[in-house]
């Protein structure tokens, strides 16, 4: 992918959901890519949280197909994250029902028993908070975003000397820069109502 397309997609990922949905509904392929980029971690996180590691890619694809087919039916674009969570959760339930090796749901505390109408409130709240953190990190300056991702999102964590080399900063300044970046992240999260 060339740098211009990548930069344009990164900019589009920061667009509001209203703008992304509008562009997607008009057939803008780059907006579709940006929408998927923006919510891929949210979609994948649900089957992963439910212990469905092997099934996660299949569920992700099924959710993306539903998104493509049903996006015109979405009444309120700001509800997109919750809508995706609901779809994904229901896809997980459907997958479990089809599975011949069903794990007893009652034996798995990570998989709350629910009616078909709603996602467990605590799981929904947790997923919404996680998406809010991802959105807030994406709002940081590029250097802060990269530093926060390297320090807190990678597993296993990288040593400071590798991070310093990649970011072209002194190893001893990482702690100071990290503090400033986390303070900016905190302010962004507070602004978002976290």
C-alpha contacts under 8 A as a table, 3 or more apart, distances in Angstrom:
res1	aa1	res2	aa2	distance
1	X	5	X	6.68
1	X	6	X	6.57
2	X	5	X	5.61
2	X	6	X	6.34
3	X	6	X	5.04
3	X	7	X	6.01
4	X	7	X	5.16
4	X	8	X	6.07
5	X	8	X	5.05
5	X	9	X	6.12
6	X	9	X	5.15
6	X	10	X	6.18
7	X	10	X	5.05
7	X	11	X	6.20
8	X	11	X	5.10
8	X	12	X	6.16
9	X	12	X	4.91
9	X	13	X	6.06
9	X	30	X	6.56
9	X	31	X	7.51
9	X	33	X	7.25
9	X	34	X	5.45
10	X	13	X	5.06
10	X	14	X	6.71
10	X	34	X	7.10
11	X	14	X	5.36
11	X	15	X	6.85
12	X	15	X	5.06
12	X	20	X	7.40
12	X	30	X	7.98
12	X	31	X	6.54
12	X	34	X	5.70
13	X	31	X	7.99
13	X	34	X	4.77
13	X	35	X	6.38
13	X	37	X	6.84
13	X	38	X	5.53
14	X	38	X	7.95
14	X	138	X	7.30
14	X	139	X	7.41
15	X	19	X	6.19
15	X	20	X	6.29
16	X	19	X	5.30
16	X	20	X	6.30
17	X	20	X	5.02
17	X	21	X	5.91
17	X	77	X	5.82
17	X	78	X	6.03
17	X	80	X	7.20
18	X	21	X	5.31
18	X	22	X	6.11
18	X	77	X	5.08
18	X	78	X	6.48
19	X	22	X	5.09
19	X	23	X	6.17
20	X	23	X	5.21
20	X	24	X	6.03
20	X	31	X	5.85
20	X	32	X	7.64
20	X	34	X	7.76
20	X	35	X	6.47
21	X	24	X	5.02
21	X	25	X	6.06
21	X	31	X	7.97
21	X	35	X	7.97
21	X	71	X	7.65
21	X	77	X	6.52
22	X	25	X	5.22
22	X	26	X	6.43
23	X	26	X	5.07
23	X	27	X	6.57
23	X	28	X	5.50
23	X	31	X	5.99
24	X	27	X	5.11
24	X	28	X	5.18
24	X	29	X	6.97
24	X	31	X	5.56
24	X	32	X	5.55
25	X	28	X	7.44
25	X	71	X	7.55
25	X	72	X	6.72
28	X	31	X	5.33
28	X	32	X	6.57
29	X	32	X	5.02
29	X	33	X	6.37
30	X	33	X	5.01
30	X	34	X	6.12
31	X	34	X	4.92
31	X	35	X	5.99
32	X	35	X	5.03
32	X	36	X	6.24
33	X	36	X	5.22
33	X	37	X	6.06
34	X	37	X	4.94
34	X	38	X	5.99
35	X	38	X	5.11
35	X	39	X	6.37
36	X	39	X	5.29
36	X	40	X	5.48
36	X	64	X	7.78
37	X	40	X	5.44
37	X	41	X	8.00
38	X	41	X	7.58
39	X	42	X	5.19
39	X	43	X	6.22
39	X	81	X	7.65
40	X	43	X	5.17
40	X	44	X	6.09
40	X	60	X	7.87
41	X	44	X	5.15
41	X	45	X	5.85
42	X	45	X	5.16
42	X	46	X	6.90
42	X	85	X	7.59
42	X	127	X	7.19
42	X	130	X	7.79
42	X	131	X	6.28
43	X	46	X	5.94
43	X	47	X	7.82
43	X	60	X	6.22
43	X	63	X	7.66
43	X	84	X	7.02
43	X	85	X	6.83
43	X	88	X	6.45
44	X	47	X	6.08
44	X	48	X	6.40
44	X	56	X	6.14
44	X	57	X	7.55
44	X	60	X	6.18
45	X	48	X	5.07
45	X	49	X	5.90
45	X	127	X	7.97
46	X	49	X	5.17
46	X	50	X	6.30
46	X	85	X	7.45
46	X	88	X	6.90
46	X	89	X	6.75
46	X	127	X	7.81
47	X	50	X	4.95
47	X	51	X	6.25
47	X	52	X	4.94
47	X	53	X	6.63
47	X	55	X	7.30
47	X	56	X	5.41
47	X	59	X	7.51
47	X	88	X	7.82
47	X	89	X	7.60
47	X	92	X	6.43
48	X	51	X	5.09
48	X	52	X	5.41
48	X	53	X	5.32
48	X	56	X	6.59
49	X	52	X	7.49
49	X	110	X	7.09
50	X	110	X	5.69
50	X	111	X	5.62
51	X	110	X	7.77
52	X	55	X	5.33
52	X	56	X	6.03
53	X	56	X	5.37
54	X	57	X	7.22
55	X	58	X	5.46
55	X	59	X	6.16
56	X	59	X	5.10
56	X	60	X	5.95
57	X	60	X	4.97
57	X	61	X	6.28
58	X	61	X	5.20
58	X	62	X	6.28
59	X	62	X	5.01
59	X	63	X	6.14
59	X	88	X	7.04
59	X	91	X	6.28
59	X	92	X	6.77
59	X	95	X	7.91
60	X	63	X	5.21
60	X	64	X	6.24
60	X	88	X	7.58
61	X	64	X	5.05
61	X	65	X	6.22
62	X	65	X	5.13
62	X	66	X	6.27
62	X	91	X	7.34
63	X	66	X	5.03
63	X	67	X	6.05
63	X	84	X	7.44
63	X	87	X	6.48
63	X	88	X	5.86
63	X	91	X	7.26
64	X	67	X	4.88
64	X	68	X	6.18
65	X	68	X	5.10
65	X	69	X	6.19
66	X	69	X	5.09
66	X	70	X	5.66
66	X	71	X	7.79
66	X	87	X	7.85
67	X	70	X	5.31
67	X	71	X	5.31
67	X	84	X	7.76
68	X	71	X	5.82
69	X	72	X	7.49
70	X	73	X	5.35
70	X	74	X	6.99
71	X	74	X	5.31
72	X	75	X	7.97
74	X	77	X	6.50
74	X	80	X	7.64
76	X	79	X	5.53
76	X	80	X	7.36
77	X	80	X	5.31
78	X	81	X	7.50
79	X	82	X	5.55
79	X	83	X	6.01
80	X	83	X	4.96
80	X	84	X	6.03
81	X	84	X	5.13
81	X	85	X	6.23
81	X	128	X	7.57
82	X	85	X	4.99
82	X	86	X	6.21
82	X	124	X	7.71
82	X	128	X	7.48
83	X	86	X	5.15
83	X	87	X	6.23
84	X	87	X	5.10
84	X	88	X	5.98
85	X	88	X	5.12
85	X	89	X	5.99
85	X	119	X	7.95
85	X	124	X	7.41
85	X	127	X	7.81
86	X	89	X	5.17
86	X	90	X	6.18
86	X	118	X	7.15
86	X	119	X	6.18
87	X	90	X	5.23
87	X	91	X	6.16
88	X	91	X	4.99
88	X	92	X	6.26
89	X	92	X	5.05
89	X	93	X	6.38
89	X	119	X	7.00
90	X	93	X	4.97
90	X	94	X	6.10
90	X	116	X	7.49
91	X	94	X	5.00
91	X	95	X	6.03
92	X	95	X	5.09
92	X	96	X	6.23
93	X	96	X	5.12
93	X	97	X	6.21
94	X	97	X	5.10
94	X	98	X	6.27
95	X	98	X	5.20
95	X	99	X	6.15
96	X	99	X	5.07
96	X	102	X	6.00
96	X	103	X	7.91
97	X	100	X	7.86
97	X	102	X	7.00
99	X	102	X	5.55
103	X	107	X	7.66
103	X	108	X	7.85
104	X	107	X	5.44
104	X	108	X	6.99
105	X	108	X	5.36
105	X	109	X	7.93
105	X	111	X	6.49
105	X	112	X	7.56
105	X	113	X	6.91
106	X	109	X	7.01
106	X	111	X	7.94
106	X	112	X	7.83
106	X	113	X	7.13
108	X	111	X	5.55
108	X	112	X	7.71
109	X	112	X	6.34
112	X	120	X	6.56
114	X	117	X	7.86
114	X	118	X	6.87
114	X	119	X	6.83
114	X	120	X	6.67
115	X	118	X	6.35
119	X	123	X	7.15
119	X	124	X	6.23
120	X	123	X	5.37
120	X	124	X	6.06
121	X	124	X	5.06
121	X	125	X	6.04
122	X	125	X	5.11
122	X	126	X	6.14
123	X	126	X	5.06
123	X	127	X	6.12
124	X	127	X	5.14
124	X	128	X	6.08
125	X	128	X	5.08
125	X	129	X	6.17
126	X	129	X	5.17
126	X	130	X	6.22
127	X	130	X	5.06
127	X	131	X	6.19
128	X	131	X	5.14
128	X	132	X	6.11
129	X	132	X	4.96
129	X	133	X	6.26
129	X	194	X	7.23
130	X	133	X	5.13
130	X	134	X	6.34
131	X	134	X	4.98
131	X	135	X	6.09
132	X	135	X	5.04
132	X	136	X	6.07
132	X	189	X	7.36
132	X	192	X	7.62
132	X	194	X	7.46
133	X	136	X	5.02
133	X	137	X	6.09
133	X	189	X	6.98
134	X	137	X	5.18
134	X	138	X	6.24
135	X	138	X	5.10
135	X	139	X	6.48
136	X	139	X	5.10
136	X	140	X	6.86
136	X	185	X	6.39
136	X	188	X	5.85
136	X	189	X	6.00
136	X	192	X	7.95
137	X	140	X	5.42
137	X	145	X	5.77
137	X	148	X	7.57
137	X	185	X	6.49
138	X	145	X	6.39
139	X	145	X	7.80
139	X	188	X	7.75
140	X	143	X	7.95
140	X	144	X	5.88
140	X	145	X	5.36
140	X	181	X	7.74
140	X	184	X	7.31
140	X	185	X	6.93
141	X	144	X	5.27
141	X	145	X	5.97
142	X	145	X	5.08
142	X	146	X	6.13
143	X	146	X	5.22
143	X	147	X	6.13
143	X	167	X	7.45
144	X	147	X	5.04
144	X	148	X	6.00
144	X	177	X	7.89
144	X	178	X	7.61
144	X	181	X	5.40
145	X	148	X	5.25
145	X	149	X	6.06
146	X	149	X	5.12
146	X	150	X	6.04
147	X	150	X	5.12
147	X	151	X	6.05
147	X	163	X	7.53
147	X	167	X	7.82
147	X	178	X	7.16
148	X	151	X	5.17
148	X	152	X	5.76
148	X	153	X	7.28
148	X	178	X	7.29
148	X	181	X	7.42
148	X	182	X	7.75
149	X	152	X	5.43
149	X	153	X	4.75
149	X	154	X	6.59
150	X	153	X	5.99
150	X	154	X	5.62
150	X	157	X	7.04
150	X	158	X	6.80
150	X	163	X	7.13
151	X	154	X	6.67
151	X	157	X	6.15
151	X	158	X	6.92
152	X	157	X	7.18
153	X	157	X	7.84
154	X	157	X	5.36
154	X	158	X	7.41
155	X	158	X	7.91
158	X	162	X	6.51
158	X	163	X	6.66
159	X	162	X	5.54
159	X	163	X	6.56
160	X	163	X	5.04
160	X	164	X	5.97
160	X	171	X	6.16
160	X	174	X	7.35
161	X	164	X	5.07
161	X	165	X	6.16
161	X	171	X	5.68
162	X	165	X	5.15
162	X	166	X	6.20
163	X	166	X	5.20
163	X	167	X	6.08
163	X	171	X	7.87
164	X	167	X	5.23
164	X	168	X	5.63
164	X	169	X	4.94
164	X	170	X	5.76
164	X	171	X	5.11
164	X	174	X	7.07
165	X	168	X	4.94
165	X	169	X	6.52
165	X	170	X	7.79
165	X	171	X	7.94
166	X	169	X	7.98
169	X	173	X	7.03
169	X	174	X	7.59
170	X	173	X	5.40
170	X	174	X	7.06
171	X	174	X	5.69
172	X	175	X	6.87
173	X	176	X	5.35
173	X	177	X	6.15
174	X	177	X	5.14
174	X	178	X	5.74
175	X	178	X	5.01
175	X	179	X	6.18
176	X	179	X	5.19
176	X	180	X	6.48
177	X	180	X	5.15
177	X	181	X	6.10
178	X	181	X	5.06
178	X	182	X	6.00
179	X	182	X	5.18
179	X	183	X	6.12
180	X	183	X	5.07
180	X	184	X	6.29
181	X	184	X	5.07
181	X	185	X	6.12
182	X	185	X	4.82
182	X	186	X	6.01
183	X	186	X	5.01
183	X	187	X	6.29
184	X	187	X	5.13
184	X	188	X	6.17
185	X	188	X	5.02
185	X	189	X	6.10
186	X	189	X	5.11
186	X	190	X	6.14
187	X	190	X	5.08
187	X	191	X	6.11
188	X	191	X	5.02
188	X	192	X	6.28
189	X	192	X	4.98
189	X	193	X	6.33
189	X	194	X	5.20
190	X	193	X	5.00
190	X	194	X	5.27
191	X	194	X	7.51
